[in-house]
């Protein structure tokens, strides 16, 4: 909220020096650490075409243990309710989206994501034996929990246990209502009918027990065409009348898939290739259209306890601290984070943010040039 008006001024042509912007961002950022996500594990049994984990991730599989969470979560503070009310008005005034509007990608981003500690990263939390305990610890510390998972891994009673412990939001990602297509996109472990039946069981148990966890059903938009819209309509119809929040989600981080992967997917499903390659990339998400605020807004804790720039750092390339060795406040206000923030202003070459991310950086705003123009020069 505090950076919004200033960035609009820049977009309208007002010039600021790098030092002015740096000092302003340092002034408005919280000095208390705010965590965007805790990657409980990077273990996964799926082979999703749109995930860099499948073809690029090389780091070891790891899990965080219960004792770790007790110490780290106590370092976090829930958001103030007055601040949340202010945020709701900000969203109405600037994005035209209210909390009572129907499900959509941007409604989810504005009214769910800011509330929660996200418990997934490059793994499926349902494979973590400690996930219920993590939810319990967050609930006891007045922090809302959320994670996304593949419905192929649903264990109904384990899910109900997490709901009973206070899980706020649970997302199941379906990429097709056709088993063959679902397997092609997510891997052989994916099965629509089996996953759908389990989801219905979860919903029935949730209603019977009077649990409040919101179930999110989403499809990632990897086709960007009419057939994708038709598949989403079929998915919406399958869940029509049920107590679920359904939306079509833009694909995160498309840079690494601008190769033959999507071409193969389209051709194998007898879809015509667009005349222009960029026609089947793009986003409707506010998050991906705006510049990256993560260096000043929140941190990401990975499954080995290291702190990295954000969830998108799938190979933990930008190290900012180890939460086993230092407090989150020491890391958040330390020299490595300060350098990282300056890298965003400087558009420092050879870091993941400048070369392997779809998001614009604040340095792009400062220079009034796009990332592509800067890299090309």
Secondary structure, DSSP 8 states (H G I E B T S, - for coil): -TTHHHHHHHHTT----HHHHHHHHHHHS-SS--EEEE--B-------TT-HHHHT--S---B--HHHHHHHHTT-----HHHHHHHHHHHHHHH---TTS---HHHHHHHTGGGEEE--SSS-GGG-TTHHHHHHHHHHTT-EEEEEE-GGG--HHHHHHHHHTT--EEEEE-S-SSHHHHHHHH-TT--HHHHHHHHHHHHHHHHHHT---EEEEEEEE-S-SHHHHHHHHHHHHHTTTSS-EEEEEE-S--GGGTTHHHHHHHHHTT----SSGGGG-----HHHHSB--HHHH-EEE-TTSEEES-TT-TT--SEEEETTTS-HHHHHTSHHHHHHHHHHHHT-TTSHHHHS-SSB-HHHHHHTS-HHHHHH-
